[in-house]
Amino acid sequence: MIIFSWAIGLLALTIFIISISAMFISFFVTRKKVYKVRNTLTQINGDVTDRLNSIRLIKSSGT
């Protein structure tokens, strides 16, 4: 019985370490992509805001 318990514990520890390693690797890979997407969204939102302000200015001038 003792032989099986340390083997199961070692197996669980190995699976845990592999899972944590996969999480860290995926975090570092996706972090760059998320930064790029957020930067693109910020630029698009800035353009939309500028266009809406231009429309308001044109409407307020009455032309």
PDB file of N, CA, C, O and CB in Angstrom:
ATOM      1  N   MET A   1       0.820  -1.198   0.000  1.00  0.00           N
ATOM      2  CA  MET A   1       0.000   0.000   0.000  1.00  0.00           C
ATOM      3  C   MET A   1       0.866   1.265   0.000  1.00  0.00           C
ATOM      4  O   MET A   1       0.515   2.259  -0.636  1.00  0.00           O
ATOM      5  CB  MET A   1      -0.934  -0.004   1.209  1.00  0.00           C
ATOM      6  N   ILE A   2       1.970   1.227   0.697  1.00  0.00           N
ATOM      7  CA  ILE A   2       2.851   2.392   0.754  1.00  0.00           C
ATOM      8  C   ILE A   2       3.432   2.687  -0.629  1.00  0.00           C
ATOM      9  O   ILE A   2       3.616   3.848  -0.994  1.00  0.00           O
ATOM     10  CB  ILE A   2       3.986   2.165   1.779  1.00  0.00           C
ATOM     11  N   ILE A   3       3.715   1.653  -1.382  1.00  0.00           N
ATOM     12  CA  ILE A   3       4.290   1.836  -2.715  1.00  0.00           C
ATOM     13  C   ILE A   3       3.320   2.580  -3.618  1.00  0.00           C
ATOM     14  O   ILE A   3       3.738   3.439  -4.394  1.00  0.00           O
ATOM     15  CB  ILE A   3       4.659   0.480  -3.336  1.00  0.00           C
ATOM     16  N   PHE A   4       2.041   2.271  -3.530  1.00  0.00           N
ATOM     17  CA  PHE A   4       1.056   2.921  -4.382  1.00  0.00           C
ATOM     18  C   PHE A   4       0.819   4.376  -3.987  1.00  0.00           C
ATOM     19  O   PHE A   4       0.592   5.212  -4.862  1.00  0.00           O
ATOM     20  CB  PHE A   4      -0.247   2.160  -4.334  1.00  0.00           C
ATOM     21  N   SER A   5       0.864   4.696  -2.721  1.00  0.00           N
ATOM     22  CA  SER A   5       0.555   6.060  -2.298  1.00  0.00           C
ATOM     23  C   SER A   5       1.631   7.056  -2.744  1.00  0.00           C
ATOM     24  O   SER A   5       1.294   8.164  -3.160  1.00  0.00           O
ATOM     25  CB  SER A   5       0.398   6.111  -0.781  1.00  0.00           C
ATOM     26  N   TRP A   6       2.913   6.692  -2.667  1.00  0.00           N
ATOM     27  CA  TRP A   6       3.928   7.645  -3.132  1.00  0.00           C
ATOM     28  C   TRP A   6       3.904   7.769  -4.649  1.00  0.00           C
ATOM     29  O   TRP A   6       4.211   8.831  -5.189  1.00  0.00           O
ATOM     30  CB  TRP A   6       5.327   7.215  -2.663  1.00  0.00           C
ATOM     31  N   ALA A   7       3.545   6.705  -5.331  1.00  0.00           N
ATOM     32  CA  ALA A   7       3.468   6.771  -6.790  1.00  0.00           C
ATOM     33  C   ALA A   7       2.318   7.671  -7.229  1.00  0.00           C
ATOM     34  O   ALA A   7       2.457   8.454  -8.169  1.00  0.00           O
ATOM     35  CB  ALA A   7       3.298   5.364  -7.386  1.00  0.00           C
ATOM     36  N   ILE A   8       1.193   7.555  -6.550  1.00  0.00           N
ATOM     37  CA  ILE A   8       0.047   8.414  -6.872  1.00  0.00           C
ATOM     38  C   ILE A   8       0.370   9.867  -6.541  1.00  0.00           C
ATOM     39  O   ILE A   8       0.013  10.772  -7.296  1.00  0.00           O
ATOM     40  CB  ILE A   8      -1.218   7.956  -6.102  1.00  0.00           C
ATOM     41  N   GLY A   9       1.038  10.089  -5.425  1.00  0.00           N
ATOM     42  CA  GLY A   9       1.434  11.445  -5.057  1.00  0.00           C
ATOM     43  C   GLY A   9       2.400  12.054  -6.057  1.00  0.00           C
ATOM     44  O   GLY A   9       2.280  13.228  -6.407  1.00  0.00           O
ATOM     45  N   LEU A  10       3.346  11.269  -6.513  1.00  0.00           N
ATOM     46  CA  LEU A  10       4.302  11.746  -7.512  1.00  0.00           C
ATOM     47  C   LEU A  10       3.612  12.031  -8.842  1.00  0.00           C
ATOM     48  O   LEU A  10       3.940  13.007  -9.517  1.00  0.00           O
ATOM     49  CB  LEU A  10       5.423  10.720  -7.711  1.00  0.00           C
ATOM     50  N   LEU A  11       2.665  11.188  -9.218  1.00  0.00           N
ATOM     51  CA  LEU A  11       1.902  11.408 -10.442  1.00  0.00           C
ATOM     52  C   LEU A  11       1.082  12.694 -10.344  1.00  0.00           C
ATOM     53  O   LEU A  11       1.040  13.482 -11.289  1.00  0.00           O
ATOM     54  CB  LEU A  11       0.982  10.209 -10.723  1.00  0.00           C
ATOM     55  N   ALA A  12       0.434  12.901  -9.203  1.00  0.00           N
ATOM     56  CA  ALA A  12      -0.362  14.118  -9.017  1.00  0.00           C
ATOM     57  C   ALA A  12       0.527  15.357  -9.043  1.00  0.00           C
ATOM     58  O   ALA A  12       0.154  16.373  -9.630  1.00  0.00           O
ATOM     59  CB  ALA A  12      -1.142  14.056  -7.692  1.00  0.00           C
ATOM     60  N   LEU A  13       1.689  15.283  -8.419  1.00  0.00           N
ATOM     61  CA  LEU A  13       2.617  16.410  -8.411  1.00  0.00           C
ATOM     62  C   LEU A  13       3.127  16.708  -9.820  1.00  0.00           C
ATOM     63  O   LEU A  13       3.267  17.873 -10.191  1.00  0.00           O
ATOM     64  CB  LEU A  13       3.796  16.125  -7.472  1.00  0.00           C
ATOM     65  N   THR A  14       3.400  15.692 -10.591  1.00  0.00           N
ATOM     66  CA  THR A  14       3.860  15.880 -11.967  1.00  0.00           C
ATOM     67  C   THR A  14       2.785  16.542 -12.816  1.00  0.00           C
ATOM     68  O   THR A  14       3.072  17.468 -13.575  1.00  0.00           O
ATOM     69  CB  THR A  14       4.263  14.539 -12.586  1.00  0.00           C
ATOM     70  N   ILE A  15       1.552  16.072 -12.690  1.00  0.00           N
ATOM     71  CA  ILE A  15       0.445  16.669 -13.441  1.00  0.00           C
ATOM     72  C   ILE A  15       0.246  18.123 -13.026  1.00  0.00           C
ATOM     73  O   ILE A  15      -0.016  18.979 -13.871  1.00  0.00           O
ATOM     74  CB  ILE A  15      -0.856  15.867 -13.223  1.00  0.00           C
ATOM     75  N   PHE A  16       0.366  18.404 -11.741  1.00  0.00           N
ATOM     76  CA  PHE A  16       0.218  19.773 -11.240  1.00  0.00           C
ATOM     77  C   PHE A  16       1.301  20.686 -11.814  1.00  0.00           C
ATOM     78  O   PHE A  16       1.005  21.798 -12.250  1.00  0.00           O
ATOM     79  CB  PHE A  16       0.273  19.791  -9.703  1.00  0.00           C
ATOM     80  N   ILE A  17       2.532  20.231 -11.815  1.00  0.00           N
ATOM     81  CA  ILE A  17       3.638  21.044 -12.334  1.00  0.00           C
ATOM     82  C   ILE A  17       3.474  21.284 -13.832  1.00  0.00           C
ATOM     83  O   ILE A  17       3.730  22.388 -14.312  1.00  0.00           O
ATOM     84  CB  ILE A  17       4.991  20.362 -12.051  1.00  0.00           C
ATOM     85  N   ILE A  18       3.053  20.269 -14.569  1.00  0.00           N
ATOM     86  CA  ILE A  18       2.828  20.437 -16.007  1.00  0.00           C
ATOM     87  C   ILE A  18       1.699  21.437 -16.256  1.00  0.00           C
ATOM     88  O   ILE A  18       1.792  22.265 -17.162  1.00  0.00           O
ATOM     89  CB  ILE A  18       2.496  19.079 -16.668  1.00  0.00           C
ATOM     90  N   SER A  19       0.638  21.363 -15.457  1.00  0.00           N
ATOM     91  CA  SER A  19      -0.491  22.289 -15.629  1.00  0.00           C
ATOM     92  C   SER A  19      -0.080  23.731 -15.347  1.00  0.00           C
ATOM     93  O   SER A  19      -0.430  24.636 -16.104  1.00  0.00           O
ATOM     94  CB  SER A  19      -1.652  21.892 -14.710  1.00  0.00           C
ATOM     95  N   ILE A  20       0.654  23.944 -14.272  1.00  0.00           N
ATOM     96  CA  ILE A  20       1.105  25.292 -13.926  1.00  0.00           C
ATOM     97  C   ILE A  20       2.055  25.822 -15.002  1.00  0.00           C
ATOM     98  O   ILE A  20       1.985  26.996 -15.367  1.00  0.00           O
ATOM     99  CB  ILE A  20       1.800  25.297 -12.542  1.00  0.00           C
ATOM    100  N   SER A  21       2.933  24.968 -15.505  1.00  0.00           N
ATOM    101  CA  SER A  21       3.856  25.393 -16.567  1.00  0.00           C
ATOM    102  C   SER A  21       3.095  25.788 -17.826  1.00  0.00           C
ATOM    103  O   SER A  21       3.429  26.787 -18.463  1.00  0.00           O
ATOM    104  CB  SER A  21       4.858  24.274 -16.890  1.00  0.00           C
ATOM    105  N   ALA A  22       2.082  25.017 -18.186  1.00  0.00           N
ATOM    106  CA  ALA A  22       1.280  25.342 -19.368  1.00  0.00           C
ATOM    107  C   ALA A  22       0.544  26.663 -19.183  1.00  0.00           C
ATOM    108  O   ALA A  22       0.410  27.434 -20.133  1.00  0.00           O
ATOM    109  CB  ALA A  22       0.277  24.219 -19.662  1.00  0.00           C
ATOM    110  N   MET A  23       0.068  26.929 -17.976  1.00  0.00           N
ATOM    111  CA  MET A  23      -0.615  28.198 -17.708  1.00  0.00           C
ATOM    112  C   MET A  23       0.337  29.375 -17.867  1.00  0.00           C
ATOM    113  O   MET A  23      -0.028  30.380 -18.475  1.00  0.00           O
ATOM    114  CB  MET A  23      -1.217  28.197 -16.297  1.00  0.00           C
ATOM    115  N   PHE A  24       1.541  29.270 -17.335  1.00  0.00           N
ATOM    116  CA  PHE A  24       2.502  30.363 -17.454  1.00  0.00           C
ATOM    117  C   PHE A  24       2.922  30.587 -18.904  1.00  0.00           C
ATOM    118  O   PHE A  24       3.044  31.729 -19.345  1.00  0.00           O
ATOM    119  CB  PHE A  24       3.728  30.081 -16.595  1.00  0.00           C
ATOM    120  N   ILE A  25       3.138  29.522 -19.633  1.00  0.00           N
ATOM    121  CA  ILE A  25       3.530  29.659 -21.040  1.00  0.00           C
ATOM    122  C   ILE A  25       2.421  30.324 -21.833  1.00  0.00           C
ATOM    123  O   ILE A  25       2.680  31.227 -22.629  1.00  0.00           O
ATOM    124  CB  ILE A  25       3.871  28.286 -21.652  1.00  0.00           C
ATOM    125  N   SER A  26       1.182  29.885 -21.623  1.00  0.00           N
ATOM    126  CA  SER A  26       0.068  30.483 -22.364  1.00  0.00           C
ATOM    127  C   SER A  26      -0.146  31.933 -21.950  1.00  0.00           C
ATOM    128  O   SER A  26      -0.551  32.751 -22.776  1.00  0.00           O
ATOM    129  CB  SER A  26      -1.220  29.678 -22.141  1.00  0.00           C
ATOM    130  N   PHE A  27       0.119  32.271 -20.688  1.00  0.00           N
ATOM    131  CA  PHE A  27      -0.017  33.657 -20.241  1.00  0.00           C
ATOM    132  C   PHE A  27       0.966  34.555 -20.980  1.00  0.00           C
ATOM    133  O   PHE A  27       0.589  35.627 -21.453  1.00  0.00           O
ATOM    134  CB  PHE A  27       0.205  33.762 -18.722  1.00  0.00           C
ATOM    135  N   PHE A  28       2.207  34.136 -21.084  1.00  0.00           N
ATOM    136  CA  PHE A  28       3.208  34.974 -21.730  1.00  0.00           C
ATOM    137  C   PHE A  28       2.978  35.078 -23.234  1.00  0.00           C
ATOM    138  O   PHE A  28       3.291  36.105 -23.836  1.00  0.00           O
ATOM    139  CB  PHE A  28       4.597  34.428 -21.458  1.00  0.00           C
ATOM    140  N   VAL A  29       2.440  34.039 -23.842  1.00  0.00           N
ATOM    141  CA  VAL A  29       2.162  34.079 -25.277  1.00  0.00           C
ATOM    142  C   VAL A  29       0.979  35.000 -25.564  1.00  0.00           C
ATOM    143  O   VAL A  29       1.029  35.803 -26.496  1.00  0.00           O
ATOM    144  CB  VAL A  29       1.879  32.661 -25.814  1.00  0.00           C
ATOM    145  N   THR A  30      -0.074  34.888 -24.776  1.00  0.00           N
ATOM    146  CA  THR A  30      -1.275  35.687 -25.041  1.00  0.00           C
ATOM    147  C   THR A  30      -1.150  37.126 -24.563  1.00  0.00           C
ATOM    148  O   THR A  30      -1.897  37.989 -25.025  1.00  0.00           O
ATOM    149  CB  THR A  30      -2.469  35.048 -24.385  1.00  0.00           C
ATOM    150  N   ARG A  31      -0.230  37.406 -23.654  1.00  0.00           N
ATOM    151  CA  ARG A  31      -0.091  38.768 -23.145  1.00  0.00           C
ATOM    152  C   ARG A  31       0.268  39.741 -24.262  1.00  0.00           C
ATOM    153  O   ARG A  31      -0.273  40.845 -24.315  1.00  0.00           O
ATOM    154  CB  ARG A  31       0.969  38.819 -22.046  1.00  0.00           C
ATOM    155  N   LYS A  32       1.160  39.351 -25.142  1.00  0.00           N
ATOM    156  CA  LYS A  32       1.553  40.211 -26.257  1.00  0.00           C
ATOM    157  C   LYS A  32       0.384  40.444 -27.206  1.00  0.00           C
ATOM    158  O   LYS A  32       0.186  41.557 -27.693  1.00  0.00           O
ATOM    159  CB  LYS A  32       2.735  39.597 -27.016  1.00  0.00           C
ATOM    160  N   LYS A  33      -0.383  39.403 -27.467  1.00  0.00           N
ATOM    161  CA  LYS A  33      -1.525  39.534 -28.372  1.00  0.00           C
ATOM    162  C   LYS A  33      -2.614  40.408 -27.765  1.00  0.00           C
ATOM    163  O   LYS A  33      -3.222  41.217 -28.466  1.00  0.00           O
ATOM    164  CB  LYS A  33      -2.092  38.158 -28.716  1.00  0.00           C
ATOM    165  N   VAL A  34      -2.865  40.254 -26.477  1.00  0.00           N
ATOM    166  CA  VAL A  34      -3.878  41.068 -25.808  1.00  0.00           C
ATOM    167  C   VAL A  34      -3.462  42.532 -25.816  1.00  0.00           C
ATOM    168  O   VAL A  34      -4.304  43.408 -26.013  1.00  0.00           O
ATOM    169  CB  VAL A  34      -4.103  40.582 -24.362  1.00  0.00           C
ATOM    170  N   TYR A  35      -2.183  42.812 -25.606  1.00  0.00           N
ATOM    171  CA  TYR A  35      -1.700  44.190 -25.647  1.00  0.00           C
ATOM    172  C   TYR A  35      -1.917  44.799 -27.030  1.00  0.00           C
ATOM    173  O   TYR A  35      -2.322  45.956 -27.144  1.00  0.00           O
ATOM    174  CB  TYR A  35      -0.212  44.249 -25.269  1.00  0.00           C
ATOM    175  N   LYS A  36      -1.652  44.028 -28.070  1.00  0.00           N
ATOM    176  CA  LYS A  36      -1.832  44.520 -29.432  1.00  0.00           C
ATOM    177  C   LYS A  36      -3.305  44.800 -29.723  1.00  0.00           C
ATOM    178  O   LYS A  36      -3.632  45.815 -30.338  1.00  0.00           O
ATOM    179  CB  LYS A  36      -1.276  43.509 -30.442  1.00  0.00           C
ATOM    180  N   VAL A  37      -4.191  43.912 -29.287  1.00  0.00           N
ATOM    181  CA  VAL A  37      -5.629  44.102 -29.504  1.00  0.00           C
ATOM    182  C   VAL A  37      -6.129  45.326 -28.750  1.00  0.00           C
ATOM    183  O   VAL A  37      -6.906  46.110 -29.295  1.00  0.00           O
ATOM    184  CB  VAL A  37      -6.414  42.854 -29.064  1.00  0.00           C
ATOM    185  N   ARG A  38      -5.694  45.501 -27.506  1.00  0.00           N
ATOM    186  CA  ARG A  38      -6.141  46.664 -26.730  1.00  0.00           C
ATOM    187  C   ARG A  38      -5.637  47.964 -27.349  1.00  0.00           C
ATOM    188  O   ARG A  38      -6.344  48.972 -27.337  1.00  0.00           O
ATOM    189  CB  ARG A  38      -5.660  46.555 -25.274  1.00  0.00           C
ATOM    190  N   ASN A  39      -4.434  47.948 -27.883  1.00  0.00           N
ATOM    191  CA  ASN A  39      -3.895  49.132 -28.539  1.00  0.00           C
ATOM    192  C   ASN A  39      -4.713  49.473 -29.783  1.00  0.00           C
ATOM    193  O   ASN A  39      -5.010  50.642 -30.032  1.00  0.00           O
ATOM    194  CB  ASN A  39      -2.417  48.917 -28.910  1.00  0.00           C
ATOM    195  N   THR A  40      -5.074  48.464 -30.558  1.00  0.00           N
ATOM    196  CA  THR A  40      -5.891  48.679 -31.752  1.00  0.00           C
ATOM    197  C   THR A  40      -7.266  49.218 -31.376  1.00  0.00           C
ATOM    198  O   THR A  40      -7.768  50.138 -32.021  1.00  0.00           O
ATOM    199  CB  THR A  40      -6.034  47.374 -32.548  1.00  0.00           C
ATOM    200  N   LEU A  41      -7.874  48.656 -30.344  1.00  0.00           N
ATOM    201  CA  LEU A  41      -9.186  49.140 -29.894  1.00  0.00           C
ATOM    202  C   LEU A  41      -9.117  50.584 -29.416  1.00  0.00           C
ATOM    203  O   LEU A  41     -10.038  51.364 -29.657  1.00  0.00           O
ATOM    204  CB  LEU A  41      -9.724  48.251 -28.772  1.00  0.00           C
ATOM    205  N   THR A  42      -8.038  50.941 -28.745  1.00  0.00           N
ATOM    206  CA  THR A  42      -7.876  52.318 -28.290  1.00  0.00           C
ATOM    207  C   THR A  42      -7.802  53.272 -29.475  1.00  0.00           C
ATOM    208  O   THR A  42      -8.408  54.343 -29.447  1.00  0.00           O
ATOM    209  CB  THR A  42      -6.619  52.454 -27.422  1.00  0.00           C
ATOM    210  N   GLN A  43      -7.074  52.896 -30.507  1.00  0.00           N
ATOM    211  CA  GLN A  43      -6.978  53.744 -31.700  1.00  0.00           C
ATOM    212  C   GLN A  43      -8.327  53.873 -32.395  1.00  0.00           C
ATOM    213  O   GLN A  43      -8.703  54.964 -32.823  1.00  0.00           O
ATOM    214  CB  GLN A  43      -5.940  53.180 -32.676  1.00  0.00           C
ATOM    215  N   ILE A  44      -9.054  52.775 -32.511  1.00  0.00           N
ATOM    216  CA  ILE A  44     -10.366  52.812 -33.163  1.00  0.00           C
ATOM    217  C   ILE A  44     -11.333  53.671 -32.363  1.00  0.00           C
ATOM    218  O   ILE A  44     -12.073  54.470 -32.937  1.00  0.00           O
ATOM    219  CB  ILE A  44     -10.933  51.389 -33.330  1.00  0.00           C
ATOM    220  N   ASN A  45     -11.335  53.516 -31.046  1.00  0.00           N
ATOM    221  CA  ASN A  45     -12.226  54.324 -30.213  1.00  0.00           C
ATOM    222  C   ASN A  45     -11.882  55.806 -30.310  1.00  0.00           C
ATOM    223  O   ASN A  45     -12.776  56.653 -30.293  1.00  0.00           O
ATOM    224  CB  ASN A  45     -12.151  53.865 -28.756  1.00  0.00           C
ATOM    225  N   GLY A  46     -10.599  56.124 -30.412  1.00  0.00           N
ATOM    226  CA  GLY A  46     -10.196  57.520 -30.583  1.00  0.00           C
ATOM    227  C   GLY A  46     -10.689  58.084 -31.901  1.00  0.00           C
ATOM    228  O   GLY A  46     -11.151  59.224 -31.955  1.00  0.00           O
ATOM    229  N   ASP A  47     -10.596  57.300 -32.966  1.00  0.00           N
ATOM    230  CA  ASP A  47     -11.092  57.753 -34.274  1.00  0.00           C
ATOM    231  C   ASP A  47     -12.599  57.973 -34.250  1.00  0.00           C
ATOM    232  O   ASP A  47     -13.090  58.964 -34.790  1.00  0.00           O
ATOM    233  CB  ASP A  47     -10.733  56.736 -35.364  1.00  0.00           C
ATOM    234  N   VAL A  48     -13.327  57.064 -33.633  1.00  0.00           N
ATOM    235  CA  VAL A  48     -14.787  57.197 -33.556  1.00  0.00           C
ATOM    236  C   VAL A  48     -15.162  58.437 -32.753  1.00  0.00           C
ATOM    237  O   VAL A  48     -16.076  59.169 -33.132  1.00  0.00           O
ATOM    238  CB  VAL A  48     -15.421  55.937 -32.921  1.00  0.00           C
ATOM    239  N   THR A  49     -14.467  58.675 -31.657  1.00  0.00           N
ATOM    240  CA  THR A  49     -14.748  59.857 -30.841  1.00  0.00           C
ATOM    241  C   THR A  49     -14.483  61.134 -31.628  1.00  0.00           C
ATOM    242  O   THR A  49     -15.275  62.074 -31.562  1.00  0.00           O
ATOM    243  CB  THR A  49     -13.902  59.840 -29.562  1.00  0.00           C
ATOM    244  N   ASP A  50     -13.385  61.178 -32.368  1.00  0.00           N
ATOM    245  CA  ASP A  50     -13.081  62.355 -33.188  1.00  0.00           C
ATOM    246  C   ASP A  50     -14.151  62.585 -34.246  1.00  0.00           C
ATOM    247  O   ASP A  50     -14.549  63.726 -34.480  1.00  0.00           O
ATOM    248  CB  ASP A  50     -11.714  62.200 -33.855  1.00  0.00           C
ATOM    249  N   ARG A  51     -14.614  61.538 -34.880  1.00  0.00           N
ATOM    250  CA  ARG A  51     -15.639  61.684 -35.913  1.00  0.00           C
ATOM    251  C   ARG A  51     -16.961  62.158 -35.319  1.00  0.00           C
ATOM    252  O   ARG A  51     -17.641  63.000 -35.904  1.00  0.00           O
ATOM    253  CB  ARG A  51     -15.843  60.359 -36.651  1.00  0.00           C
ATOM    254  N   LEU A  52     -17.323  61.622 -34.165  1.00  0.00           N
ATOM    255  CA  LEU A  52     -18.566  62.067 -33.527  1.00  0.00           C
ATOM    256  C   LEU A  52     -18.479  63.530 -33.110  1.00  0.00           C
ATOM    257  O   LEU A  52     -19.452  64.273 -33.248  1.00  0.00           O
ATOM    258  CB  LEU A  52     -18.884  61.195 -32.308  1.00  0.00           C
ATOM    259  N   ASN A  53     -17.334  63.946 -32.606  1.00  0.00           N
ATOM    260  CA  ASN A  53     -17.166  65.352 -32.238  1.00  0.00           C
ATOM    261  C   ASN A  53     -17.219  66.249 -33.471  1.00  0.00           C
ATOM    262  O   ASN A  53     -17.748  67.359 -33.407  1.00  0.00           O
ATOM    263  CB  ASN A  53     -15.840  65.555 -31.494  1.00  0.00           C
ATOM    264  N   SER A  54     -16.678  65.780 -34.584  1.00  0.00           N
ATOM    265  CA  SER A  54     -16.751  66.561 -35.827  1.00  0.00           C
ATOM    266  C   SER A  54     -18.194  66.700 -36.294  1.00  0.00           C
ATOM    267  O   SER A  54     -18.601  67.771 -36.745  1.00  0.00           O
ATOM    268  CB  SER A  54     -15.901  65.904 -36.931  1.00  0.00           C
ATOM    269  N   ILE A  55     -18.967  65.627 -36.189  1.00  0.00           N
ATOM    270  CA  ILE A  55     -20.382  65.689 -36.575  1.00  0.00           C
ATOM    271  C   ILE A  55     -21.127  66.678 -35.687  1.00  0.00           C
ATOM    272  O   ILE A  55     -21.941  67.457 -36.182  1.00  0.00           O
ATOM    273  CB  ILE A  55     -21.038  64.291 -36.487  1.00  0.00           C
ATOM    274  N   ARG A  56     -20.863  66.657 -34.393  1.00  0.00           N
ATOM    275  CA  ARG A  56     -21.520  67.597 -33.473  1.00  0.00           C
ATOM    276  C   ARG A  56     -21.154  69.033 -33.817  1.00  0.00           C
ATOM    277  O   ARG A  56     -22.006  69.921 -33.772  1.00  0.00           O
ATOM    278  CB  ARG A  56     -21.133  67.288 -32.016  1.00  0.00           C
ATOM    279  N   LEU A  57     -19.894  69.265 -34.158  1.00  0.00           N
ATOM    280  CA  LEU A  57     -19.452  70.610 -34.507  1.00  0.00           C
ATOM    281  C   LEU A  57     -20.149  71.093 -35.772  1.00  0.00           C
ATOM    282  O   LEU A  57     -20.588  72.242 -35.837  1.00  0.00           O
ATOM    283  CB  LEU A  57     -17.931  70.646 -34.693  1.00  0.00           C
ATOM    284  N   ILE A  58     -20.254  70.237 -36.765  1.00  0.00           N
ATOM    285  CA  ILE A  58     -20.921  70.617 -38.015  1.00  0.00           C
ATOM    286  C   ILE A  58     -22.399  70.888 -37.765  1.00  0.00           C
ATOM    287  O   ILE A  58     -22.953  71.843 -38.309  1.00  0.00           O
ATOM    288  CB  ILE A  58     -20.754  69.515 -39.082  1.00  0.00           C
ATOM    289  N   LYS A  59     -23.042  70.059 -36.951  1.00  0.00           N
ATOM    290  CA  LYS A  59     -24.464  70.272 -36.660  1.00  0.00           C
ATOM    291  C   LYS A  59     -24.680  71.557 -35.865  1.00  0.00           C
ATOM    292  O   LYS A  59     -25.661  72.268 -36.084  1.00  0.00           O
ATOM    293  CB  LYS A  59     -25.037  69.077 -35.887  1.00  0.00           C
ATOM    294  N   SER A  60     -23.778  71.852 -34.955  1.00  0.00           N
ATOM    295  CA  SER A  60     -23.966  73.048 -34.133  1.00  0.00           C
ATOM    296  C   SER A  60     -23.722  74.332 -34.925  1.00  0.00           C
ATOM    297  O   SER A  60     -24.273  75.381 -34.593  1.00  0.00           O
ATOM    298  CB  SER A  60     -23.039  73.003 -32.927  1.00  0.00           C
ATOM    299  N   SER A  61     -22.899  74.251 -35.969  1.00  0.00           N
ATOM    300  CA  SER A  61     -22.640  75.453 -36.765  1.00  0.00           C
ATOM    301  C   SER A  61     -23.775  75.733 -37.749  1.00  0.00           C
ATOM    302  O   SER A  61     -23.861  76.838 -38.285  1.00  0.00           O
ATOM    303  CB  SER A  61     -21.319  75.309 -37.523  1.00  0.00           C
ATOM    304  N   GLY A  62     -24.642  74.761 -37.995  1.00  0.00           N
ATOM    305  CA  GLY A  62     -25.811  74.968 -38.839  1.00  0.00           C
ATOM    306  C   GLY A  62     -25.518  74.937 -40.313  1.00  0.00           C
ATOM    307  O   GLY A  62     -26.317  75.436 -41.106  1.00  0.00           O
ATOM    308  N   THR A  63     -24.407  74.370 -40.708  1.00  0.00           N
ATOM    309  CA  THR A  63     -24.102  74.302 -42.144  1.00  0.00           C
ATOM    310  C   THR A  63     -24.331  72.912 -42.671  1.00  0.00           C
ATOM    311  O   THR A  63     -24.127  72.660 -43.859  1.00  0.00           O
ATOM    312  CB  THR A  63     -22.663  74.729 -42.418  1.00  0.00           C
TER     313      THR A  63
END
